[in-house]
């Protein structure tokens, strides 16, 4: 793969090269820097995680290059286009990544177009195909030449193969084993690999999100569960809760119908309304007969209430909601959110 990258960079005569890869893949970044320098190019990094990882890797002595070979992206404009290679984040089409912003023409540091070669040195992680495709389309619309793993061998998986995992197990000789990376099917196969390498089956713990594992002096074993999964954070409010998310889903899919009615607090008589306000259910100007019928249904339900024990606001709201909800479902086979608003006079 390194030779393929070097050939692409060599053949990009007169073009600026942008290469996107995982910011954590330091060996790949080293390959890119070496290939760029061998062709007389200067390298600039783009993306917060890329800048940080390159800096830390060099400080730790695992990434090697001469000072003059790598510049800040702010100074990229001082280098001729055909002598520049930019290593960027965003190979998975992340919405606010450097490459996605380039594809949308919104990157503050770099505007790409005709005369640019963009290389995606990665495979799309399952689930990211649409996002990656959107980025490739955006770059292509701007006139870039885009090379990805479907066109050339510009990526090799960094995940260990079975033989390498066996080597690790034979060297480490673990007494207990917990596979921790991948989908459940990957965990299952990894666990089977461990038992095949001599780890006792009852000492292989196949865990899922939320499982608690306790380690003490004698054993490693399951110890209950904790809540786990996605947590939706809304602005500065924090966790909005499942109830709010459920309401939002109903609003987005079915709409909302509000019924407003004014009743006499002493007799329960309907003084005004019912008025029907709808959003996302039916287009009100085109459905006036339906709304008139809905008003009559709600009024009829309220007039049947027995108020001899006094007018109860909850009872009026419940009757209005049930009557309108049943009518809406029967007439339109829809289940919008029904919101009764009862005012007392």
Phi and psi in degrees as GROMACS dihedral restraints (atoms count N, CA, C in turn):
[ dihedral_restraints ]
;  ai    aj    ak    al  type     phi  dphi    fc
    3     4     5     6     1   -59.7    20    10
    4     5     6     7     1   -38.3    20    10
    6     7     8     9     1   -66.4    20    10
    7     8     9    10     1   -38.1    20    10
    9    10    11    12     1   -62.3    20    10
   10    11    12    13     1   -46.2    20    10
   12    13    14    15     1   -60.1    20    10
   13    14    15    16     1   -45.4    20    10
   15    16    17    18     1   -61.6    20    10
   16    17    18    19     1   -40.1    20    10
   18    19    20    21     1   -66.3    20    10
   19    20    21    22     1   -41.7    20    10
   21    22    23    24     1   -61.7    20    10
   22    23    24    25     1   -42.9    20    10
   24    25    26    27     1   -67.2    20    10
   25    26    27    28     1   -39.0    20    10
   27    28    29    30     1   -65.5    20    10
   28    29    30    31     1   -39.5    20    10
   30    31    32    33     1   -78.3    20    10
   31    32    33    34     1   -11.9    20    10
   33    34    35    36     1   -80.8    20    10
   34    35    36    37     1    48.8    20    10
   36    37    38    39     1   -65.6    20    10
   37    38    39    40     1   125.0    20    10
   39    40    41    42     1    83.6    20    10
   40    41    42    43     1    -0.4    20    10
   42    43    44    45     1  -110.3    20    10
   43    44    45    46     1   148.4    20    10
   45    46    47    48     1   -81.0    20    10
   46    47    48    49     1   141.1    20    10
   48    49    50    51     1  -114.2    20    10
   49    50    51    52     1   130.2    20    10
   51    52    53    54     1  -117.7    20    10
   52    53    54    55     1   123.6    20    10
   54    55    56    57     1  -120.1    20    10
   55    56    57    58     1   125.5    20    10
   57    58    59    60     1  -107.5    20    10
   58    59    60    61     1   133.2    20    10
   60    61    62    63     1  -152.4    20    10
   61    62    63    64     1   177.5    20    10
   63    64    65    66     1   -68.4    20    10
   64    65    66    67     1   131.5    20    10
   66    67    68    69     1   -66.3    20    10
   67    68    69    70     1   -20.7    20    10
   69    70    71    72     1   -85.6    20    10
   70    71    72    73     1    -8.3    20    10
   72    73    74    75     1   -89.0    20    10
   73    74    75    76     1    78.3    20    10
   75    76    77    78     1   -63.2    20    10
   76    77    78    79     1   -38.1    20    10
   78    79    80    81     1   -62.0    20    10
   79    80    81    82     1   -40.3    20    10
   81    82    83    84     1   -63.9    20    10
   82    83    84    85     1   -42.3    20    10
   84    85    86    87     1   -62.2    20    10
   85    86    87    88     1   -39.1    20    10
   87    88    89    90     1   -61.8    20    10
   88    89    90    91     1   -43.5    20    10
   90    91    92    93     1   -58.2    20    10
   91    92    93    94     1   -43.2    20    10
   93    94    95    96     1   -66.6    20    10
   94    95    96    97     1   -44.8    20    10
   96    97    98    99     1   -61.2    20    10
   97    98    99   100     1   -44.9    20    10
   99   100   101   102     1   -61.1    20    10
  100   101   102   103     1   -43.7    20    10
  102   103   104   105     1   -65.8    20    10
  103   104   105   106     1   -39.7    20    10
  105   106   107   108     1   -66.9    20    10
  106   107   108   109     1   -45.7    20    10
  108   109   110   111     1   -63.9    20    10
  109   110   111   112     1   -37.5    20    10
  111   112   113   114     1   -64.0    20    10
  112   113   114   115     1   -22.5    20    10
  114   115   116   117     1  -102.1    20    10
  115   116   117   118     1    15.1    20    10
  117   118   119   120     1    74.7    20    10
  118   119   120   121     1    23.4    20    10
  120   121   122   123     1  -100.2    20    10
  121   122   123   124     1   153.7    20    10
  123   124   125   126     1  -100.3    20    10
  124   125   126   127     1   143.6    20    10
  126   127   128   129     1  -108.1    20    10
  127   128   129   130     1   137.9    20    10
  129   130   131   132     1  -127.8    20    10
  130   131   132   133     1   142.9    20    10
  132   133   134   135     1  -101.0    20    10
  133   134   135   136     1   145.9    20    10
  135   136   137   138     1  -136.6    20    10
  136   137   138   139     1   127.3    20    10
  138   139   140   141     1   115.4    20    10
  139   140   141   142     1   137.2    20    10
  141   142   143   144     1   -59.5    20    10
  142   143   144   145     1   -47.7    20    10
  144   145   146   147     1   -68.2    20    10
  145   146   147   148     1   -34.9    20    10
  147   148   149   150     1   -65.0    20    10
  148   149   150   151     1   -46.6    20    10
  150   151   152   153     1   -59.8    20    10
  151   152   153   154     1   -44.7    20    10
  153   154   155   156     1   -66.3    20    10
  154   155   156   157     1   -45.7    20    10
  156   157   158   159     1   -66.8    20    10
  157   158   159   160     1   -39.7    20    10
  159   160   161   162     1   -63.6    20    10
  160   161   162   163     1   -42.6    20    10
  162   163   164   165     1   -63.0    20    10
  163   164   165   166     1   -47.0    20    10
  165   166   167   168     1   -66.7    20    10
  166   167   168   169     1   -39.6    20    10
  168   169   170   171     1   -63.2    20    10
  169   170   171   172     1   -37.6    20    10
  171   172   173   174     1   -70.6    20    10
  172   173   174   175     1   -40.1    20    10
  174   175   176   177     1   -61.8    20    10
  175   176   177   178     1   -33.1    20    10
  177   178   179   180     1   -84.2    20    10
  178   179   180   181     1    -5.6    20    10
  180   181   182   183     1    80.3    20    10
  181   182   183   184     1    20.4    20    10
  183   184   185   186     1  -107.8    20    10
  184   185   186   187     1     0.2    20    10
  186   187   188   189     1  -132.0    20    10
  187   188   189   190     1   129.0    20    10
  189   190   191   192     1  -124.5    20    10
  190   191   192   193     1   128.0    20    10
  192   193   194   195     1  -166.1    20    10
  193   194   195   196     1   158.0    20    10
  195   196   197   198     1   -79.6    20    10
  196   197   198   199     1   151.3    20    10
  198   199   200   201     1   -55.1    20    10
  199   200   201   202     1   -40.3    20    10
  201   202   203   204     1   -73.4    20    10
  202   203   204   205     1   -10.8    20    10
  204   205   206   207     1   -80.9    20    10
  205   206   207   208     1   -20.7    20    10
  207   208   209   210     1  -128.2    20    10
  208   209   210   211     1   130.8    20    10
  210   211   212   213     1  -124.7    20    10
  211   212   213   214     1   165.5    20    10
  213   214   215   216     1   -73.0    20    10
  214   215   216   217     1   149.5    20    10
  216   217   218   219     1   -62.6    20    10
  217   218   219   220     1   -25.7    20    10
  219   220   221   222     1   -62.3    20    10
  220   221   222   223     1   -25.2    20    10
  222   223   224   225     1   -98.9    20    10
  223   224   225   226     1     6.8    20    10
  225   226   227   228     1   -62.9    20    10
  226   227   228   229     1   -30.6    20    10
  228   229   230   231     1   -66.9    20    10
  229   230   231   232     1   -15.7    20    10
  231   232   233   234     1   -84.4    20    10
  232   233   234   235     1    -8.2    20    10
  234   235   236   237     1  -104.9    20    10
  235   236   237   238     1   134.7    20    10
  237   238   239   240     1   -55.1    20    10
  238   239   240   241     1   141.8    20    10
  240   241   242   243     1   -52.5    20    10
  241   242   243   244     1   -44.4    20    10
  243   244   245   246     1   -72.9    20    10
  244   245   246   247     1    -5.8    20    10
  246   247   248   249     1  -111.6    20    10
  247   248   249   250     1    15.0    20    10
  249   250   251   252     1  -120.3    20    10
  250   251   252   253     1   138.7    20    10
  252   253   254   255     1  -130.3    20    10
  253   254   255   256     1   130.0    20    10
  255   256   257   258     1  -113.6    20    10
  256   257   258   259     1   124.0    20    10
  258   259   260   261     1   -96.5    20    10
  259   260   261   262     1   121.1    20    10
  261   262   263   264     1  -124.7    20    10
  262   263   264   265     1   158.3    20    10
  264   265   266   267     1   -86.0    20    10
  265   266   267   268     1   171.3    20    10
  267   268   269   270     1   105.5    20    10
  268   269   270   271     1    17.2    20    10
  270   271   272   273     1   -67.5    20    10
  271   272   273   274     1   -14.8    20    10
  273   274   275   276     1  -102.9    20    10
  274   275   276   277     1    11.2    20    10
  276   277   278   279     1    72.1    20    10
  277   278   279   280     1    23.7    20    10
  279   280   281   282     1   -56.7    20    10
  280   281   282   283     1   135.7    20    10
  282   283   284   285     1   -54.2    20    10
  283   284   285   286     1   -40.6    20    10
  285   286   287   288     1  -108.2    20    10
  286   287   288   289     1    17.8    20    10
  288   289   290   291     1   -74.4    20    10
  289   290   291   292     1   165.5    20    10
  291   292   293   294     1   -59.2    20    10
  292   293   294   295     1   -43.1    20    10
  294   295   296   297     1   -69.8    20    10
  295   296   297   298     1   -39.7    20    10
  297   298   299   300     1   -62.6    20    10
  298   299   300   301     1   -40.1    20    10
  300   301   302   303     1   -66.6    20    10
  301   302   303   304     1   -35.2    20    10
  303   304   305   306     1   -61.7    20    10
  304   305   306   307     1   -46.4    20    10
  306   307   308   309     1   -61.4    20    10
  307   308   309   310     1   -30.3    20    10
  309   310   311   312     1   -91.0    20    10
  310   311   312   313     1    -1.7    20    10
  312   313   314   315     1    72.6    20    10
  313   314   315   316     1    26.4    20    10
  315   316   317   318     1  -120.3    20    10
  316   317   318   319     1    11.3    20    10
  318   319   320   321     1   -77.6    20    10
  319   320   321   322     1   127.2    20    10
  321   322   323   324     1   -70.7    20    10
  322   323   324   325     1   -22.4    20    10
  324   325   326   327     1   -99.4    20    10
  325   326   327   328     1   -22.5    20    10
  327   328   329   330     1  -146.6    20    10
  328   329   330   331     1   129.9    20    10
  330   331   332   333     1  -114.7    20    10
  331   332   333   334     1   117.7    20    10
  333   334   335   336     1  -101.3    20    10
  334   335   336   337     1   161.1    20    10
  336   337   338   339     1   177.4    20    10
  337   338   339   340     1  -147.4    20    10
  339   340   341   342     1   -55.6    20    10
  340   341   342   343     1   136.2    20    10
  342   343   344   345     1    90.6    20    10
  343   344   345   346     1     6.9    20    10
  345   346   347   348     1  -113.2    20    10
  346   347   348   349     1   135.6    20    10
  348   349   350   351     1  -107.2    20    10
  349   350   351   352     1   121.9    20    10
  351   352   353   354     1  -111.8    20    10
  352   353   354   355     1   125.0    20    10
  354   355   356   357     1  -114.1    20    10
  355   356   357   358     1   125.1    20    10
  357   358   359   360     1   -99.9    20    10
  358   359   360   361     1   100.3    20    10
  360   361   362   363     1   -90.8    20    10
  361   362   363   364     1    70.9    20    10
  363   364   365   366     1  -171.4    20    10
  364   365   366   367     1   162.9    20    10
  366   367   368   369     1  -101.5    20    10
  367   368   369   370     1   148.2    20    10
  369   370   371   372     1   -69.5    20    10
  370   371   372   373     1   123.7    20    10
  372   373   374   375     1   -63.8    20    10
  373   374   375   376     1   136.7    20    10
  375   376   377   378     1   -48.9    20    10
  376   377   378   379     1   125.9    20    10
  378   379   380   381     1   105.2    20    10
  379   380   381   382     1   -19.6    20    10
  381   382   383   384     1   -99.9    20    10
  382   383   384   385     1     2.9    20    10
  384   385   386   387     1   -57.0    20    10
  385   386   387   388     1   -42.7    20    10
  387   388   389   390     1   -64.7    20    10
  388   389   390   391     1   -42.7    20    10
  390   391   392   393     1   -65.0    20    10
  391   392   393   394     1   -42.5    20    10
  393   394   395   396     1   -65.4    20    10
  394   395   396   397     1   -42.6    20    10
  396   397   398   399     1   -60.8    20    10
  397   398   399   400     1   -38.1    20    10
  399   400   401   402     1   -64.3    20    10
  400   401   402   403     1   -39.7    20    10
  402   403   404   405     1   -66.6    20    10
  403   404   405   406     1   -43.8    20    10
  405   406   407   408     1   -61.0    20    10
  406   407   408   409     1   -43.0    20    10
  408   409   410   411     1   -60.6    20    10
  409   410   411   412     1   -44.1    20    10
  411   412   413   414     1   -62.2    20    10
  412   413   414   415     1   -42.8    20    10
  414   415   416   417     1   -65.2    20    10
  415   416   417   418     1   -41.0    20    10
  417   418   419   420     1   -65.1    20    10
  418   419   420   421     1   -40.5    20    10
  420   421   422   423     1   -59.5    20    10
  421   422   423   424     1   -30.2    20    10
  423   424   425   426     1   -84.4    20    10
  424   425   426   427     1     0.7    20    10
  426   427   428   429     1    96.7    20    10
  427   428   429   430     1     5.4    20    10
  429   430   431   432     1   -75.3    20    10
  430   431   432   433     1   150.8    20    10
  432   433   434   435     1   -90.2    20    10
  433   434   435   436     1   123.4    20    10
  435   436   437   438     1  -114.6    20    10
  436   437   438   439     1   127.5    20    10
  438   439   440   441     1  -118.4    20    10
  439   440   441   442     1   127.5    20    10
  441   442   443   444     1  -133.6    20    10
  442   443   444   445     1  -177.8    20    10
  444   445   446   447     1   -67.4    20    10
  445   446   447   448     1   -15.6    20    10
  447   448   449   450     1   -78.5    20    10
  448   449   450   451     1   -13.6    20    10
  450   451   452   453     1  -110.2    20    10
  451   452   453   454     1   -29.4    20    10
  453   454   455   456     1  -151.9    20    10
  454   455   456   457     1   161.6    20    10
  456   457   458   459     1   -81.1    20    10
  457   458   459   460     1    70.9    20    10
  459   460   461   462     1  -101.0    20    10
  460   461   462   463     1     8.4    20    10
  462   463   464   465     1  -151.9    20    10
  463   464   465   466     1   140.7    20    10
  465   466   467   468     1  -128.4    20    10
  466   467   468   469     1   133.2    20    10
  468   469   470   471     1   -57.7    20    10
  469   470   471   472     1   139.7    20    10
  471   472   473   474     1   -91.2    20    10
  472   473   474   475     1    -0.3    20    10
  474   475   476   477     1   -77.4    20    10
  475   476   477   478     1   141.8    20    10
  477   478   479   480     1   -68.5    20    10
  478   479   480   481     1   142.4    20    10
  480   481   482   483     1   -87.1    20    10
  481   482   483   484     1   172.3    20    10
  483   484   485   486     1   -58.0    20    10
  484   485   486   487     1   -41.3    20    10
  486   487   488   489     1   -60.8    20    10
  487   488   489   490     1   -39.7    20    10
  489   490   491   492     1   -69.7    20    10
  490   491   492   493     1   -38.2    20    10
  492   493   494   495     1   -64.8    20    10
  493   494   495   496     1   -38.8    20    10
  495   496   497   498     1   -62.8    20    10
  496   497   498   499     1   -39.4    20    10
  498   499   500   501     1   -61.4    20    10
  499   500   501   502     1   -44.2    20    10
  501   502   503   504     1   -61.2    20    10
  502   503   504   505     1   -44.7    20    10
  504   505   506   507     1   -65.4    20    10
  505   506   507   508     1   -37.5    20    10
  507   508   509   510     1   -70.2    20    10
  508   509   510   511     1   -30.6    20    10
  510   511   512   513     1   -80.8    20    10
  511   512   513   514     1   -44.6    20    10
  513   514   515   516     1   -75.8    20    10
  514   515   516   517     1   -33.3    20    10
  516   517   518   519     1    47.7    20    10
  517   518   519   520     1    60.4    20    10
  519   520   521   522     1   -70.2    20    10
  520   521   522   523     1   144.9    20    10
  522   523   524   525     1   -80.8    20    10
  523   524   525   526     1   -38.2    20    10
  525   526   527   528     1  -120.8    20    10
  526   527   528   529     1   152.0    20    10
  528   529   530   531     1  -142.8    20    10
  529   530   531   532     1   131.1    20    10
  531   532   533   534     1  -129.9    20    10
  532   533   534   535     1   108.3    20    10
  534   535   536   537     1   -70.2    20    10
  535   536   537   538     1   138.1    20    10
  537   538   539   540     1  -128.5    20    10
  538   539   540   541     1    -1.8    20    10
  540   541   542   543     1  -127.2    20    10
  541   542   543   544     1   136.9    20    10
  543   544   545   546     1   110.4    20    10
  544   545   546   547     1   178.8    20    10
  546   547   548   549     1   -72.5    20    10
  547   548   549   550     1   172.9    20    10
  549   550   551   552     1   -59.8    20    10
  550   551   552   553     1   -37.5    20    10
  552   553   554   555     1   -63.2    20    10
  553   554   555   556     1   -35.5    20    10
  555   556   557   558     1   -68.6    20    10
  556   557   558   559     1   -40.8    20    10
  558   559   560   561     1   -62.2    20    10
  559   560   561   562     1   -40.9    20    10
  561   562   563   564     1   -62.2    20    10
  562   563   564   565     1   -47.3    20    10
  564   565   566   567     1   -64.6    20    10
  565   566   567   568     1   -37.6    20    10
  567   568   569   570     1   -66.6    20    10
  568   569   570   571     1   -40.2    20    10
  570   571   572   573     1   -63.2    20    10
  571   572   573   574     1   -43.0    20    10
  573   574   575   576     1   -62.6    20    10
  574   575   576   577     1   -35.8    20    10
  576   577   578   579     1   -63.1    20    10
  577   578   579   580     1   -40.3    20    10
  579   580   581   582     1   -64.6    20    10
  580   581   582   583     1   -44.2    20    10
  582   583   584   585     1   -65.5    20    10
  583   584   585   586     1   -34.6    20    10
  585   586   587   588     1   -66.4    20    10
  586   587   588   589     1   -22.3    20    10
  588   589   590   591     1   -95.0    20    10
  589   590   591   592     1    10.4    20    10
  591   592   593   594     1   105.6    20    10
  592   593   594   595     1    -3.6    20    10
  594   595   596   597     1   -74.0    20    10
  595   596   597   598     1   132.7    20    10
  597   598   599   600     1   -62.0    20    10
  598   599   600   601     1   137.0    20    10
  600   601   602   603     1   -58.1    20    10
  601   602   603   604     1   -37.1    20    10
  603   604   605   606     1   -78.1    20    10
  604   605   606   607     1    -1.5    20    10
  606   607   608   609     1  -111.0    20    10
  607   608   609   610     1    12.7    20    10
  609   610   611   612     1  -105.8    20    10
  610   611   612   613     1   115.5    20    10
  612   613   614   615     1  -103.0    20    10
  613   614   615   616     1   114.0    20    10
  615   616   617   618     1   -94.3    20    10
  616   617   618   619     1    99.5    20    10
  618   619   620   621     1  -101.7    20    10
  619   620   621   622     1   151.1    20    10
  621   622   623   624     1  -121.1    20    10
  622   623   624   625     1   170.1    20    10
  624   625   626   627     1   -55.4    20    10
  625   626   627   628     1   129.2    20    10
  627   628   629   630     1   102.3    20    10
  628   629   630   631     1   -20.1    20    10
  630   631   632   633     1   -68.4    20    10
  631   632   633   634     1   137.9    20    10
  633   634   635   636     1  -103.1    20    10
  634   635   636   637     1   131.6    20    10
  636   637   638   639     1  -117.6    20    10
  637   638   639   640     1   128.5    20    10
  639   640   641   642     1  -106.3    20    10
  640   641   642   643     1   130.2    20    10
  642   643   644   645     1  -109.6    20    10
  643   644   645   646     1   125.0    20    10
  645   646   647   648     1  -131.3    20    10
  646   647   648   649     1  -168.2    20    10
  648   649   650   651     1   -65.7    20    10
  649   650   651   652     1   -28.0    20    10
  651   652   653   654     1  -104.1    20    10
  652   653   654   655     1   -39.2    20    10
  654   655   656   657     1  -136.5    20    10
  655   656   657   658     1   167.5    20    10
  657   658   659   660     1  -126.9    20    10
  658   659   660   661     1   120.7    20    10
  660   661   662   663     1  -153.5    20    10
  661   662   663   664     1   163.9    20    10
  663   664   665   666     1   -66.4    20    10
  664   665   666   667     1   147.8    20    10
  666   667   668   669     1  -147.2    20    10
  667   668   669   670     1    60.0    20    10
  669   670   671   672     1    89.0    20    10
  670   671   672   673     1  -166.5    20    10
  672   673   674   675     1  -138.6    20    10
  673   674   675   676     1   158.9    20    10
  675   676   677   678     1  -129.8    20    10
  676   677   678   679     1   155.5    20    10
  678   679   680   681     1   -60.5    20    10
  679   680   681   682     1   136.5    20    10
  681   682   683   684     1  -149.9    20    10
  682   683   684   685     1   156.7    20    10
  684   685   686   687     1   134.6    20    10
  685   686   687   688     1  -167.4    20    10
  687   688   689   690     1   -72.6    20    10
  688   689   690   691     1   139.9    20    10
  690   691   692   693     1  -123.2    20    10
  691   692   693   694     1   116.3    20    10
  693   694   695   696     1   -85.0    20    10
  694   695   696   697     1   121.9    20    10
  696   697   698   699     1  -109.3    20    10
  697   698   699   700     1   123.7    20    10
  699   700   701   702     1  -110.4    20    10
  700   701   702   703     1   105.2    20    10
  702   703   704   705     1    58.2    20    10
  703   704   705   706     1  -132.3    20    10
  705   706   707   708     1   -99.6    20    10
  706   707   708   709     1     6.0    20    10
  708   709   710   711     1   -75.7    20    10
  709   710   711   712     1   -32.6    20    10
  711   712   713   714     1    97.2    20    10
  712   713   714   715     1  -149.6    20    10
  714   715   716   717     1   -68.7    20    10
  715   716   717   718     1   120.6    20    10
  717   718   719   720     1   -85.6    20    10
  718   719   720   721     1   -12.1    20    10
  720   721   722   723     1    88.0    20    10
  721   722   723   724     1   156.5    20    10
  723   724   725   726     1   -66.1    20    10
  724   725   726   727     1   -34.0    20    10
  726   727   728   729     1   -62.3    20    10
  727   728   729   730     1   -45.0    20    10
  729   730   731   732     1   -65.0    20    10
  730   731   732   733     1   -42.3    20    10
  732   733   734   735     1   -63.8    20    10
  733   734   735   736     1   -38.6    20    10
  735   736   737   738     1   -63.5    20    10
  736   737   738   739     1   -43.3    20    10
  738   739   740   741     1   -61.8    20    10
  739   740   741   742     1   -41.8    20    10
  741   742   743   744     1   -64.4    20    10
  742   743   744   745     1   -37.1    20    10
  744   745   746   747     1   -65.3    20    10
  745   746   747   748     1   -42.6    20    10
  747   748   749   750     1   -63.0    20    10
  748   749   750   751     1   -44.1    20    10
  750   751   752   753     1   -60.4    20    10
  751   752   753   754     1   -41.2    20    10
  753   754   755   756     1   -72.8    20    10
  754   755   756   757     1   -30.8    20    10
  756   757   758   759     1   -96.0    20    10
  757   758   759   760     1   -34.4    20    10
  759   760   761   762     1  -118.3    20    10
  760   761   762   763     1   -20.2    20    10
  762   763   764   765     1    91.2    20    10
  763   764   765   766     1  -168.7    20    10
  765   766   767   768     1  -141.4    20    10
  766   767   768   769     1   143.0    20    10
  768   769   770   771     1  -126.2    20    10
  769   770   771   772     1   124.2    20    10
  771   772   773   774     1  -110.6    20    10
  772   773   774   775     1   128.7    20    10
  774   775   776   777     1  -113.0    20    10
  775   776   777   778     1   125.1    20    10
  777   778   779   780     1  -114.4    20    10
  778   779   780   781     1   126.9    20    10
  780   781   782   783     1  -141.6    20    10
  781   782   783   784     1   145.8    20    10
  783   784   785   786     1  -115.8    20    10
  784   785   786   787     1   128.6    20    10
  786   787   788   789     1  -123.7    20    10
  787   788   789   790     1   153.5    20    10
  789   790   791   792     1   -75.1    20    10
  790   791   792   793     1   125.7    20    10
  792   793   794   795     1   -68.0    20    10
  793   794   795   796     1   -19.6    20    10
  795   796   797   798     1   -93.7    20    10
  796   797   798   799     1   -41.4    20    10
  798   799   800   801     1  -105.2    20    10
  799   800   801   802     1   -18.3    20    10
  801   802   803   804     1    80.4    20    10
  802   803   804   805     1     5.6    20    10
  804   805   806   807     1   -68.1    20    10
  805   806   807   808     1   140.1    20    10
  807   808   809   810     1   -74.6    20    10
  808   809   810   811     1   112.9    20    10
  810   811   812   813     1   -88.4    20    10
  811   812   813   814     1   -37.7    20    10
  813   814   815   816     1  -146.5    20    10
  814   815   816   817     1   142.4    20    10
  816   817   818   819     1    92.4    20    10
  817   818   819   820     1  -160.9    20    10
  819   820   821   822     1   -70.0    20    10
  820   821   822   823     1   144.2    20    10
  822   823   824   825     1  -107.0    20    10
  823   824   825   826     1   138.3    20    10
  825   826   827   828     1  -110.9    20    10
  826   827   828   829     1   123.1    20    10
  828   829   830   831     1  -118.4    20    10
  829   830   831   832     1   128.2    20    10
  831   832   833   834     1  -130.8    20    10
  832   833   834   835     1   143.5    20    10
  834   835   836   837     1  -136.9    20    10
  835   836   837   838     1   121.8    20    10
  837   838   839   840     1    78.5    20    10
  838   839   840   841     1     6.9    20    10
  840   841   842   843     1  -102.8    20    10
  841   842   843   844     1   -67.1    20    10
  843   844   845   846     1  -134.1    20    10
  844   845   846   847     1   157.8    20    10
  846   847   848   849     1   -80.5    20    10
  847   848   849   850     1   108.6    20    10
  849   850   851   852     1   -52.0    20    10
  850   851   852   853     1   -47.9    20    10
  852   853   854   855     1   -59.1    20    10
  853   854   855   856     1   -27.3    20    10
  855   856   857   858     1   -93.8    20    10
  856   857   858   859     1    -2.7    20    10
  858   859   860   861     1  -129.3    20    10
  859   860   861   862     1    33.3    20    10
  861   862   863   864     1   -61.3    20    10
  862   863   864   865     1   -41.1    20    10
  864   865   866   867     1   -60.3    20    10
  865   866   867   868     1   -39.4    20    10
  867   868   869   870     1   -65.0    20    10
  868   869   870   871     1   -40.1    20    10
  870   871   872   873     1   -69.3    20    10
  871   872   873   874     1   -37.1    20    10
  873   874   875   876     1   -61.8    20    10
  874   875   876   877     1   -41.8    20    10
  876   877   878   879     1   -65.0    20    10
  877   878   879   880     1   -38.2    20    10
  879   880   881   882     1   -64.0    20    10
  880   881   882   883     1   -39.8    20    10
  882   883   884   885     1   -61.0    20    10
  883   884   885   886     1   -43.3    20    10
  885   886   887   888     1   -65.3    20    10
  886   887   888   889     1   -38.3    20    10
  888   889   890   891     1   -63.5    20    10
  889   890   891   892     1   -44.3    20    10
  891   892   893   894     1   -67.1    20    10
  892   893   894   895     1   -43.5    20    10
  894   895   896   897     1   -60.5    20    10
  895   896   897   898     1   -43.5    20    10
  897   898   899   900     1   -61.6    20    10
  898   899   900   901     1   -39.3    20    10
  900   901   902   903     1   -66.7    20    10
  901   902   903   904     1   -38.5    20    10
  903   904   905   906     1   -71.6    20    10
  904   905   906   907     1   -34.0    20    10
  906   907   908   909     1   -71.2    20    10
  907   908   909   910     1   -18.8    20    10
  909   910   911   912     1   -84.1    20    10
  910   911   912   913     1    -9.1    20    10
  912   913   914   915     1   -68.3    20    10
  913   914   915   916     1   144.5    20    10
  915   916   917   918     1   -96.5    20    10
  916   917   918   919     1   114.4    20    10
  918   919   920   921     1  -108.2    20    10
  919   920   921   922     1    20.6    20    10
  921   922   923   924     1   -64.5    20    10
  922   923   924   925     1   -25.5    20    10
  924   925   926   927     1   -92.2    20    10
  925   926   927   928     1     8.5    20    10
  927   928   929   930     1   108.1    20    10
  928   929   930   931     1   155.2    20    10
  930   931   932   933     1   -82.3    20    10
  931   932   933   934     1   122.4    20    10
  933   934   935   936     1  -110.1    20    10
  934   935   936   937     1   122.1    20    10
  936   937   938   939     1   -59.9    20    10
  937   938   939   940     1   -42.0    20    10
  939   940   941   942     1   -60.8    20    10
  940   941   942   943     1   -39.1    20    10
  942   943   944   945     1   -64.5    20    10
  943   944   945   946     1   -41.5    20    10
  945   946   947   948     1   -65.9    20    10
  946   947   948   949     1   -44.6    20    10
  948   949   950   951     1   -61.3    20    10
  949   950   951   952     1   -43.7    20    10
  951   952   953   954     1   -64.6    20    10
  952   953   954   955     1   -41.8    20    10
  954   955   956   957     1   -64.9    20    10
  955   956   957   958     1   -42.2    20    10
  957   958   959   960     1   -64.7    20    10
  958   959   960   961     1   -43.4    20    10
  960   961   962   963     1   -64.8    20    10
  961   962   963   964     1   -46.3    20    10
  963   964   965   966     1   -65.4    20    10
  964   965   966   967     1   -43.8    20    10
  966   967   968   969     1   -65.2    20    10
  967   968   969   970     1   -45.6    20    10
  969   970   971   972     1   -69.4    20    10
  970   971   972   973     1   -40.1    20    10
  972   973   974   975     1   -61.8    20    10
  973   974   975   976     1   -43.4    20    10
  975   976   977   978     1   -63.9    20    10
  976   977   978   979     1   -42.8    20    10
  978   979   980   981     1   -62.3    20    10
  979   980   981   982     1   -47.5    20    10
  981   982   983   984     1   -61.2    20    10
  982   983   984   985     1   -43.4    20    10
  984   985   986   987     1   -66.2    20    10
  985   986   987   988     1   -42.8    20    10
  987   988   989   990     1   -68.8    20    10
  988   989   990   991     1   -37.1    20    10
  990   991   992   993     1   -86.7    20    10
  991   992   993   994     1   -27.2    20    10
  993   994   995   996     1  -126.1    20    10
  994   995   996   997     1    -4.5    20    10
  996   997   998   999     1    53.2    20    10
  997   998   999  1000     1    37.2    20    10
  999  1000  1001  1002     1  -121.9    20    10
 1000  1001  1002  1003     1   158.0    20    10
 1002  1003  1004  1005     1  -131.3    20    10
 1003  1004  1005  1006     1    66.7    20    10
 1005  1006  1007  1008     1   -70.4    20    10
 1006  1007  1008  1009     1   166.9    20    10
 1008  1009  1010  1011     1   -71.6    20    10
 1009  1010  1011  1012     1   127.9    20    10
 1011  1012  1013  1014     1  -102.2    20    10
 1012  1013  1014  1015     1   122.6    20    10
 1014  1015  1016  1017     1  -120.9    20    10
 1015  1016  1017  1018     1   106.4    20    10
 1017  1018  1019  1020     1   -87.0    20    10
 1018  1019  1020  1021     1   134.5    20    10
 1020  1021  1022  1023     1  -122.2    20    10
 1021  1022  1023  1024     1   113.6    20    10
 1023  1024  1025  1026     1  -114.4    20    10
 1024  1025  1026  1027     1   124.0    20    10
 1026  1027  1028  1029     1  -110.8    20    10
 1027  1028  1029  1030     1   141.8    20    10
 1029  1030  1031  1032     1  -108.8    20    10
 1030  1031  1032  1033     1   140.6    20    10
